[in-house]
Amino acid sequence: MFVFVADSVANAVSVIDTSTNTVTATIPVGNAPFGTAIAPDGKHAYTANGGADTVSVIDTSTHTVTATVPVGSGPQAVTVSPDGTRAYTANNGANTVSVIDTATTTVTTTIPAGSGPYAVAITPDGTRGYVVNASDNTVSVIDTATNTVTATIPVGGYPASISVTPDGQHAYVVNDVDNTVSVIDTATNTVTTTIPVGNSPVGVATSPDGMHAYVANNGADTVSVIDTATNTVTATIPVDTGPYNLAAGYVPTT
């Protein structure tokens, strides 16, 4: 397995071979790459270049950029649909989401979002996208069939990241200024619970079984563990300085 890391200062993507824990390739991309996503089939990686207003498409077998796609201003994050046919970028400076057809590597639609879109998540069934708008404290809900915003959900102050549970029933949004997590019921597109966490939460991930959400508290140097059945914090884990993002998954024990 390989991990692709966006190096925002170096304008490159580092490729880590997890079997040896070494960097096996460094791929030049656009200016200030902020986010990277790998397609479900593993054949391509997509990197949002926030300083270049582009997305670099990387062939994961050759570790080369095969296409550069112009998108909106200041793309902060990119995600790929579960079926791998589309990539979505949150364009922070343009207040839009660009939809990339991965077969043609072209932008087919540009969707107006809220102010300062910072991250985007797609439901497991691929029918909806949830975009966190950091500057107006909302989440835009996109119908991916029509590429239109069908709902706007008020959340806490400066939402920075979002994670949808594996069953698609809830979305967890971290609110950097409020030190909270907003829990969205995706059936009604309403916030049903607000959970206090650590100082300045900026990253969130849900476990593959959907039983827990993990929150990176950048200002507290901790990770909050949320029980998704009760929506309460059941543990607070000290980590190293300035945790910013995180991922939750199963790894081999041998």
Salt bridges, closest charged atoms under 4 A:
ASP83 OD2 - ARG86 NH2 3.74
